[in-house]
Amino acid sequence: MEKTKQIEKKAPVLKFILILAAATSVILVFTLTPWNFVPTLVTEDVTVIAVTEHGCVGESVMKHSVVVSDCTAKPGDVISATFYIPAMELNGYYDRIQDKLAMVNP
């Protein structure tokens, strides 16, 4: 009688994990759209609403509160300020979501 050796092959676990990780990252990129969450540097004129020990507190046109240090302005003055906001507020992402919600809710 002949004896045959049977070789057991292990499943390619590492390849499976790499494929799963790649698929998950692609899905996350297309669902979360990270470029909408990246902060964008914006410079605009803000209206000073208060003066504190840390500087002037102003409100931007986009309704963001901004603190400007080393400020000598008075409440009601308009000054220039540079601050970060999420990119989705500049590219209209919020507006598109609101439009879609309006179509769903009669």
Legacy VTK file of the C-alpha trace (Angstrom):
# vtk DataFile Version 3.0
C-alpha trace
ASCII
DATASET POLYDATA
POINTS 106 float
0.000 0.000 0.000
1.040 3.487 -0.766
1.094 6.087 1.880
0.018 9.543 0.799
0.813 12.637 2.669
-1.897 15.171 2.941
-0.668 18.720 3.302
-3.015 21.091 5.058
-2.933 24.639 3.828
-3.658 27.472 6.204
-6.118 30.139 5.214
-4.412 33.365 4.065
-5.407 35.340 7.147
-3.081 38.264 6.494
-4.361 38.760 2.950
-7.958 38.610 4.165
-7.278 41.234 6.858
-5.561 43.546 4.344
-8.442 43.251 1.871
-10.963 43.886 4.651
-9.017 46.933 5.871
-8.789 48.365 2.339
-12.511 47.867 1.743
-13.378 49.460 5.072
-11.205 52.500 4.374
-12.771 52.994 0.936
-16.259 52.780 2.426
-15.356 55.285 5.149
-13.884 57.740 2.660
-17.046 57.724 0.566
-19.479 57.877 3.490
-17.751 60.317 5.839
-16.134 62.498 3.183
-13.232 63.662 5.348
-12.574 66.687 3.153
-15.789 68.186 4.571
-14.460 68.035 8.126
-10.992 69.434 7.495
-10.680 72.903 9.040
-10.309 75.744 6.601
-8.623 79.034 7.453
-10.974 81.974 6.850
-10.339 85.695 7.146
-13.359 87.963 7.296
-14.689 91.075 8.968
-16.361 90.426 12.317
-18.502 92.675 14.464
-17.204 93.068 18.007
-19.894 92.118 20.528
-17.832 92.192 23.734
-14.403 93.046 25.079
-12.856 90.692 27.648
-9.474 90.292 29.301
-8.532 87.785 26.570
-9.388 90.129 23.716
-12.405 91.069 21.643
-15.225 88.645 21.033
-16.717 89.077 17.597
-19.433 87.470 15.525
-18.715 86.560 11.932
-21.076 86.701 8.992
-21.395 82.905 9.263
-22.552 83.266 12.905
-19.296 82.048 14.476
-17.967 83.546 17.677
-14.357 84.595 17.261
-11.900 85.796 19.902
-9.315 88.269 18.634
-6.422 88.774 21.037
-4.658 92.142 21.344
-7.739 94.023 20.290
-8.489 97.636 21.165
-11.873 97.869 19.442
-15.152 98.707 21.155
-18.439 96.766 20.915
-20.064 97.499 17.563
-16.771 98.038 15.699
-15.942 95.911 12.663
-12.486 94.298 12.642
-10.737 91.678 10.526
-10.250 88.232 12.070
-8.709 84.958 10.906
-10.147 81.685 12.212
-10.776 78.048 11.287
-14.159 76.595 10.322
-15.105 73.176 8.897
-14.908 73.059 5.108
-18.500 71.785 4.889
-19.753 75.231 5.854
-17.996 76.801 2.879
-18.805 74.240 0.196
-22.565 74.095 0.801
-22.592 70.593 2.295
-25.030 71.641 5.046
-27.340 73.246 2.499
-27.510 70.079 0.412
-28.334 68.014 3.508
-31.099 70.428 4.494
-32.529 70.298 0.948
-32.597 66.498 1.064
-34.291 66.544 4.470
-36.905 68.962 3.183
-37.747 66.519 0.381
-38.220 63.682 2.892
-40.281 65.648 5.416
-43.433 67.050 3.799
LINES 1 107
106 0 1 2 3 4 5 6 7 8 9 10 11 12 13 14 15 16 17 18 19 20 21 22 23 24 25 26 27 28 29 30 31 32 33 34 35 36 37 38 39 40 41 42 43 44 45 46 47 48 49 50 51 52 53 54 55 56 57 58 59 60 61 62 63 64 65 66 67 68 69 70 71 72 73 74 75 76 77 78 79 80 81 82 83 84 85 86 87 88 89 90 91 92 93 94 95 96 97 98 99 100 101 102 103 104 105
